């Protein structure tokens, strides 16, 4: 099959979250299965720095947006058999950041129009268009509006971001008739929503876990009520758990670890990395045998960081240590800084992101915290298990699908999952797992976790099955 991906980001070029890992990991897995994959991305400044001089120009044309004409270059590069096509336009993408600008709706309208035109201009052979999140959700509709007919799939990675623009801008930014708004096709909460448009017009929709698919179908109030729209397409809605790119995340080969290890050598390997992690974060007595909790996340309420603030006294009580890597909401950051000053030998924080430190946290921690209030899939818990670090998670979305909770059954358990609605369960879990640590009762769980298979070579079969079903219609 000839599969075209379009997304706002993808490793190895630019990454702000799990979306980038999914696009890259799934693309490579499809190529390994013999399919041709072309990925369209905006050519951000950060992406240019990664590509350097290895890329080549393949096409150039003007793109109309209402009354304006904007020039676009299509730049090509190939990585591990995956064809990457970058939409170059410094006016929109030559900036320091990726998202979060006041004109994001205009920027990604341009991106989507350019991808649709490139397919025509370059004479690309396409069987399936697979678009990811609102930044690419309208490409199938734009292609259909231009007379092209492809089967299409939208994957919703985060339903909280819905790509709004003023209805008066529909023709100006997307060259689409206002009837697409007035007849309700793109209308959502009295605005144009690109995500809603993708849900309404793509042949099928997926989200990144089975539980989260049910959550979206059953919940009509969260995420601005997007579940009401999805319910109309429930026969075309599927949940497929994300895979993990074991080439990128492997404790046997990870260069960020001070000592590599596998399921047979994890005790020595994890101990060495634990000492290195505690030294790196500035703890006294890094050789001390105490429980270490790690957290790599955006520091937001959605990620349950307000819950983490509450369990710091429990960490202190159990003589444990907590290491946090991330950045996010100002008030949460300030409260964490305050707690780190109060408990310097129990809590250390790195505000920002460091891939090297993130991997060392996965390799050197005993437990990994993900108390999210909603989590479409999550990759942190999957990475942690592969590195032999036991996840402590809320029973939501993909966390529920991927972590086999010791609380439910000791048989085959790979971590600990608590009821998200019970605010006391997370606090209880900290003391419970610390007790298991001090009594040396974790080895079976660690081995179970490291043996779990979430490789893309396994998960990709679900997507191939879905693609074939769409082509058979």
Residue pairs with C-beta under 8 A, 6 or more apart in sequence:
1 35
1 36
1 127
1 128
1 467
1 471
2 35
2 36
2 38
2 124
2 125
2 126
2 127
2 128
3 30
3 35
3 36
3 37
3 38
3 126
3 127
3 128
3 130
3 467
4 37
4 38
4 39
4 40
4 119
4 124
4 126
4 128
4 129
4 130
4 150
5 23
5 26
5 27
5 37
5 38
5 39
5 40
5 130
5 131
5 132
6 39
6 40
6 41
6 111
6 112
6 115
6 129
6 130
6 131
6 132
6 136
6 139
7 19
7 20
7 23
7 39
7 40
7 41
7 131
7 132
7 133
7 135
7 136
8 19
8 41
8 42
8 98
8 99
8 108
8 111
8 132
8 133
8 135
8 136
9 15
9 16
9 17
9 19
9 20
9 23
9 41
9 98
10 19
10 20
10 23
10 24
10 27
10 39
10 41
10 84
11 20
11 21
11 23
11 24
11 25
11 245
11 248
12 24
12 50
12 79
13 41
13 46
13 47
13 50
13 51
13 84
14 20
14 41
14 44
14 46
14 47
14 50
14 98
15 21
16 98
16 99
17 298
18 157
18 242
18 377
18 378
18 379
19 132
19 133
19 157
19 158
21 242
21 244
21 245
21 248
21 379
22 132
22 155
22 157
22 208
22 242
22 243
22 379
23 39
23 132
24 82
24 245
25 242
25 243
25 244
25 245
25 248
25 456
26 243
26 456
26 459
26 460
26 463
27 37
27 39
27 82
28 80
28 81
28 82
28 245
28 247
28 456
29 243
29 456
29 457
29 459
29 460
30 37
30 460
30 463
30 464
31 37
31 80
31 81
31 82
32 81
32 457
33 460
33 464
35 464
36 83
37 81
37 82
37 83
38 82
38 83
38 84
38 85
38 124
39 82
39 83
39 84
39 85
40 85
40 86
40 87
40 115
40 118
40 136
41 47
41 84
41 85
41 86
41 87
42 86
42 87
42 89
42 92
42 93
42 107
42 108
42 111
43 73
43 75
43 86
43 87
43 88
43 89
43 93
44 93
44 94
44 95
44 98
45 93
45 94
45 95
45 96
46 98
47 86
51 75
51 77
51 86
54 77
55 75
55 76
55 77
55 86
56 75
56 76
56 77
57 73
57 74
57 75
57 76
58 74
58 75
58 76
58 85
58 122
59 73
59 74
59 118
59 121
59 122
60 71
60 72
60 73
60 74
61 71
61 72
61 117
61 118
61 121
62 69
62 70
62 71
62 72
63 69
63 70
63 71
63 72
63 110
63 113
63 114
63 117
64 113
64 175
65 106
65 109
65 110
65 113
65 172
65 173
65 174
65 175
66 171
66 172
66 173
66 175
67 172
70 89
70 91
70 92
70 110
71 89
72 87
72 88
72 89
72 110
72 114
72 117
73 87
73 88
73 89
74 85
74 86
74 87
74 88
74 114
74 118
74 122
75 85
75 86
75 88
76 83
76 84
76 85
76 86
77 84
77 86
78 84
85 118
87 93
87 110
87 111
87 114
87 115
87 118
89 110
89 114
92 103
92 106
92 107
92 110
92 111
93 107
95 101
101 107
105 163
105 164
105 165
105 169
105 173
105 194
106 165
106 169
106 173
108 134
108 135
108 136
108 163
108 194
109 165
109 173
109 174
110 173
111 135
111 136
112 135
112 136
112 138
112 139
112 142
112 174
112 194
113 142
113 174
113 175
115 136
115 139
116 139
116 142
116 143
116 146
116 148
117 146
118 124
119 126
119 143
119 148
120 146
120 148
126 150
127 150
127 151
127 467
127 471
128 150
128 151
128 152
128 153
128 467
128 470
128 471
129 139
129 140
129 143
129 150
129 151
129 152
129 153
130 152
130 153
130 155
131 137
131 139
131 140
131 152
131 153
131 154
131 155
131 198
131 202
132 154
132 155
132 157
133 155
133 156
133 157
133 158
133 161
133 195
134 161
134 162
134 163
134 193
134 194
134 195
134 198
135 163
135 194
136 198
137 154
137 163
137 194
137 195
137 197
137 198
137 199
137 202
138 174
138 194
138 197
138 198
138 201
139 152
140 150
140 152
140 154
140 198
140 201
140 202
140 203
141 176
141 197
141 198
141 201
142 174
142 175
142 176
143 149
143 150
144 201
145 175
145 176
151 203
151 467
151 470
151 471
151 473
152 201
152 202
152 203
152 204
152 470
153 202
153 203
153 204
153 205
153 206
153 466
153 467
153 470
154 198
154 199
154 202
154 204
154 205
154 206
155 205
155 206
155 207
155 208
156 195
156 199
156 205
156 206
156 207
156 208
156 216
156 376
157 207
157 208
157 376
157 377
158 376
159 195
159 207
159 216
159 223
159 226
159 376
160 223
160 302
161 195
162 188
162 193
162 194
162 195
162 196
162 223
162 224
162 226
163 193
163 194
163 195
164 188
164 189
164 191
164 192
164 193
164 194
165 173
165 191
165 192
165 194
166 191
166 192
167 178
167 181
167 187
167 190
167 191
167 192
169 192
170 176
170 177
170 178
170 180
170 181
170 186
170 192
171 177
171 178
176 186
180 186
180 197
181 187
181 192
185 197
185 200
185 201
186 192
186 193
186 194
186 196
186 197
186 200
187 193
187 196
188 195
188 196
188 224
188 226
188 229
189 224
189 225
195 226
196 226
196 229
198 205
199 205
199 226
199 229
199 230
199 233
200 229
200 232
200 233
203 236
203 470
203 473
204 236
204 237
204 238
204 466
204 470
205 230
205 233
205 236
205 237
205 238
206 213
206 237
206 238
206 239
206 240
206 466
207 213
207 216
207 237
207 238
207 239
207 240
207 376
207 377
208 239
208 240
208 241
208 242
208 376
208 377
208 398
209 239
209 240
209 241
209 242
209 376
209 377
209 397
209 398
209 400
209 401
209 402
210 239
210 240
210 241
210 401
211 239
211 396
211 397
211 398
211 400
211 401
212 239
212 374
212 375
212 376
212 377
212 396
212 397
212 398
213 237
213 238
213 239
214 239
215 374
215 396
215 397
216 223
216 226
216 227
216 230
216 237
217 227
217 230
217 231
217 234
217 237
218 227
219 227
220 227
220 228
220 231
221 227
222 374
230 237
238 462
238 466
239 401
240 459
240 462
240 463
240 466
241 377
241 398
241 401
241 402
241 454
241 459
242 377
242 378
242 379
242 382
242 398
242 454
242 459
243 454
243 455
243 456
243 457
243 458
243 459
243 460
244 379
244 382
244 383
244 386
244 454
244 455
244 456
245 456
246 386
246 455
246 456
249 359
249 362
249 383
249 386
249 387
250 386
251 257
251 260
251 261
251 262
251 266
251 269
251 362
251 363
251 386
251 387
251 388
252 260
252 261
252 262
253 260
254 260
254 359
254 363
256 355
256 356
256 359
256 360
256 363
257 269
257 273
257 359
257 360
257 363
258 272
258 273
258 276
258 360
259 268
259 269
259 272
259 273
260 269
261 268
261 269
261 270
261 363
261 388
262 269
262 450
263 388
263 447
263 450
263 451
266 388
266 446
266 447
266 450
269 363
270 363
270 364
270 366
270 387
270 388
270 389
273 360
273 363
273 364
274 286
274 292
274 364
274 365
274 366
275 286
275 287
275 364
276 286
276 360
276 364
277 292
277 323
277 360
277 361
277 363
277 364
277 365
278 286
278 288
278 292
278 321
278 364
279 286
280 357
280 360
281 323
281 348
281 350
282 348
283 321
283 345
283 348
284 345
290 319
290 320
290 321
291 318
291 320
291 321
291 366
291 367
291 433
291 434
291 437
291 438
292 320
292 321
292 322
292 323
292 364
292 365
292 366
292 367
293 315
293 320
293 321
293 322
293 323
293 365
293 366
293 367
293 368
293 369
293 392
293 430
294 322
294 323
294 324
294 325
294 361
294 362
294 364
294 365
294 367
294 368
294 369
294 384
294 389
295 308
295 322
295 323
295 324
295 325
295 326
295 361
295 368
295 369
295 370
296 325
296 326
296 358
296 361
296 362
296 368
296 380
297 303
297 305
297 324
297 325
297 326
297 328
297 370
297 380
298 326
298 327
298 328
299 305
299 324
299 326
299 327
299 328
299 329
299 332
299 333
299 336
300 328
300 329
300 332
301 329
301 332
301 373
302 372
302 373
302 374
303 328
303 370
303 371
303 372
303 373
304 370
304 371
304 372
304 373
304 394
304 426
305 328
305 329
305 332
305 336
306 332
307 371
307 423
307 426
308 322
308 324
308 369
308 371
309 332
309 335
309 336
309 339
310 426
310 427
311 426
311 427
311 430
312 322
312 339
312 343
312 346
312 347
314 427
314 430
314 431
315 321
315 322
315 343
315 346
315 347
315 430
316 343
316 346
317 431
318 430
318 431
318 434
320 346
320 430
320 434
321 345
321 346
321 347
321 348
322 346
322 347
322 348
322 369
323 347
323 348
323 349
323 350
323 361
323 365
324 336
324 347
324 348
324 349
324 350
325 349
325 350
325 352
325 353
325 354
325 357
325 358
325 361
326 350
326 351
326 352
326 353
327 333
327 351
327 352
327 353
333 351
336 347
336 349
337 349
339 347
340 347
340 348
340 349
350 357
361 368
362 368
362 383
362 384
362 387
362 389
363 387
363 389
365 384
365 389
366 389
366 390
366 437
366 442
367 389
367 390
367 391
367 392
367 433
368 380
368 381
368 384
368 389
368 390
368 391
368 392
369 391
369 392
370 378
370 380
370 381
370 391
370 392
370 393
370 394
370 399
371 392
371 393
371 394
371 418
371 426
372 378
372 393
372 394
372 396
372 397
372 399
373 394
373 396
373 420
374 396
374 397
375 393
375 394
375 396
375 397
375 398
375 399
376 397
376 398
377 397
377 398
377 401
377 402
378 393
378 397
378 398
378 399
378 402
380 391
381 391
381 393
381 399
381 402
381 403
381 415
382 402
382 452
382 454
384 390
384 391
384 449
385 391
385 402
385 403
385 414
385 415
385 449
385 450
385 452
385 454
386 449
386 450
386 452
386 454
387 450
388 446
388 449
388 450
389 449
390 414
390 415
390 416
390 433
390 442
390 445
390 446
390 449
391 399
391 403
391 414
391 415
391 416
391 449
392 415
392 416
392 417
392 418
392 426
392 429
392 430
392 433
393 399
393 400
393 403
393 415
393 416
393 417
393 418
394 417
394 418
394 419
394 420
394 426
395 405
395 417
395 418
395 419
395 420
396 420
399 417
400 417
402 452
402 454
403 414
403 415
403 416
403 417
404 412
404 413
404 414
404 415
404 448
405 413
405 415
405 416
405 417
406 413
406 415
406 416
406 445
407 416
407 417
407 418
408 417
412 448
413 444
413 445
413 448
414 445
414 448
414 449
414 452
415 445
415 449
416 429
416 432
416 433
418 425
418 426
418 428
418 429
419 425
436 442
